[in-house]
Amino acid sequence: MDRQGFLVARAGRELVGYVVARRVELRRGLGEISSVAVAPAYRRQGLGTRLLEAGLAYLRQRGVRVVRLQVAPENAAARLLYQRLGFRPSRDLPHYYGPGHHGLEMEKVLEG
């Protein structure tokens, strides 16, 4: 992961996934996973978990204590993945993805 918090996963020369992790407020120790994606052919193989764990480690090393992310409530697979990694729903985000398309913010407290 480079110093900007962008990590890519490759299979040979093919880009198959990425995660973007960033520090939001240093004073409050707040960070976020702003984006994570895995190519359809590489899903359900643990790559998303490994990318997220790398993003969380990156944030922890930079003094982040609380990490947030946003997800569509109907994205059950992503929500389950985030919950398995210790994220918990923290607030509803009305119209986050546009009119009538709500979001859910999830939060995780990082251990020392």
Secondary structure, DSSP 8 states (H G I E B T S, - for coil): --TTSEEEEEETTEEEEEEEEEEEETTTTEEEEEEEEE-GGGTTSSHHHHHHHHHHHHHHHTT--EEEEEE-TT-HHHHHHHHHTT-EEEEEETTTTSTT--EEEEEEE---
